[in-house]
């Protein structure tokens, strides 16, 4: 899967959404890691952009899969995805994630996200 900037619905958070992640697979090997903190910068039905202080291996050289947990509309969501790009910043790293979660889990995220956006518009 490629990072798809042309996704029809991409939401950029005014204030990044906090969450955490753990490594679940590197190449073809299942792994268990401790949790790391992250901020979700934007999200779409196909993936998300995250920022974290944790450096992951270069996704151009190795396949890395994460499990990302965050709360949206009071619902705790857990989505899996593959790291497809990496940008090094001065004190952190940004990563592009392509979701690998089943369609029903991504659909639930989209439903919650639309409610989140709707609530933000009525709060303004």
C-alpha positions as CSV (number, residue, x, y, z in Angstrom):
1,X,0.0,0.0,0.0
2,X,1.2,3.5,-0.8
3,X,0.6,6.6,1.3
4,X,-2.5,8.1,-0.3
5,X,-2.7,11.9,-0.1
6,X,-5.6,11.8,-2.5
7,X,-7.9,10.1,0.1
8,X,-11.3,11.8,-0.2
9,X,-11.5,12.6,3.5
10,X,-8.4,13.6,5.4
11,X,-8.8,15.4,8.7
12,X,-5.9,17.5,10.1
13,X,-6.3,18.0,13.9
14,X,-6.0,21.6,15.0
15,X,-4.5,20.1,18.2
16,X,-2.9,16.7,17.7
17,X,-4.7,13.8,19.2
18,X,-2.8,11.8,21.8
19,X,-2.4,8.1,21.7
20,X,0.1,5.3,22.1
21,X,1.6,2.6,19.9
22,X,3.5,-0.6,20.1
23,X,5.4,-2.6,17.5
24,X,3.5,-5.8,16.6
25,X,5.5,-7.0,13.5
26,X,8.9,-6.5,11.9
27,X,9.2,-8.0,8.5
28,X,7.6,-11.5,8.9
29,X,8.2,-11.8,12.7
30,X,5.6,-11.0,15.3
31,X,7.0,-8.9,18.1
32,X,5.9,-7.5,21.4
33,X,7.2,-4.1,22.5
34,X,6.5,-1.7,25.3
35,X,4.1,1.2,24.5
36,X,5.3,4.5,23.1
37,X,3.5,7.9,23.1
38,X,2.4,9.5,19.9
39,X,0.4,12.4,18.5
40,X,-1.9,11.9,15.6
41,X,-1.5,14.9,13.2
42,X,-4.0,13.8,10.5
43,X,-6.1,10.8,9.7
44,X,-8.1,9.4,6.7
45,X,-9.8,6.2,6.0
46,X,-6.6,4.8,4.6
47,X,-4.0,6.0,7.1
48,X,-2.6,8.6,9.4
49,X,0.4,10.8,10.1
50,X,1.9,10.5,13.5
51,X,4.6,12.2,15.5
52,X,6.6,10.6,18.3
53,X,10.0,11.0,20.0
54,X,10.7,7.3,19.3
55,X,12.9,6.5,16.3
56,X,11.8,3.5,14.3
57,X,13.9,1.8,11.6
58,X,13.8,3.2,8.1
59,X,10.5,1.9,6.5
60,X,12.3,1.9,3.1
61,X,14.6,-0.8,4.4
62,X,12.4,-2.8,6.7
63,X,8.6,-3.5,7.0
64,X,7.3,-2.3,10.4
65,X,3.8,-2.8,11.6
66,X,2.3,-0.9,14.6
67,X,-0.8,-1.2,16.7
68,X,-2.1,2.3,17.5
69,X,-4.5,3.0,20.3
70,X,-6.4,6.3,20.8
71,X,-9.7,7.7,21.9
72,X,-12.2,9.4,19.5
73,X,-15.7,10.4,20.5
74,X,-15.2,8.6,23.8
75,X,-14.6,5.4,22.0
76,X,-11.3,3.7,22.4
77,X,-10.0,2.6,19.0
78,X,-7.2,0.2,18.1
79,X,-5.9,0.2,14.5
80,X,-3.0,-1.6,12.9
81,X,-0.9,-0.2,10.1
82,X,2.4,-0.3,8.3
83,X,4.9,2.5,8.5
84,X,5.4,3.7,4.9
85,X,7.5,6.8,5.4
86,X,9.6,8.7,8.0
87,X,10.6,12.3,8.4
88,X,13.3,13.3,10.9
89,X,12.5,16.5,12.8
90,X,14.7,18.4,15.3
91,X,13.4,16.6,18.4
92,X,11.0,14.0,17.1
93,X,10.0,11.9,14.1
94,X,6.9,11.9,11.8
95,X,5.7,8.7,10.2
96,X,3.1,7.9,7.6
97,X,0.9,4.9,8.5
98,X,-1.2,2.9,6.0
99,X,-3.9,1.0,7.8
100,X,-4.0,-2.8,7.6
101,X,-6.9,-3.2,10.0
102,X,-10.1,-4.8,8.8
103,X,-12.6,-2.6,6.9
104,X,-15.2,-2.7,9.8
105,X,-12.6,-1.3,12.3
106,X,-11.6,1.5,9.8
107,X,-15.3,2.2,9.2
108,X,-15.9,2.6,13.0
109,X,-13.0,5.1,13.1
110,X,-14.5,7.0,10.2
111,X,-17.9,7.2,11.9
112,X,-16.3,8.4,15.1
113,X,-14.1,10.9,13.2
114,X,-17.1,12.4,11.4
115,X,-18.8,12.8,14.8
116,X,-15.7,14.5,16.1
117,X,-15.5,16.9,13.2
118,X,-19.3,17.7,13.5
119,X,-18.9,18.4,17.3
120,X,-15.9,20.7,16.6
121,X,-18.0,22.7,14.1
122,X,-20.9,23.2,16.5
123,X,-18.5,24.2,19.3
124,X,-17.1,27.0,17.2
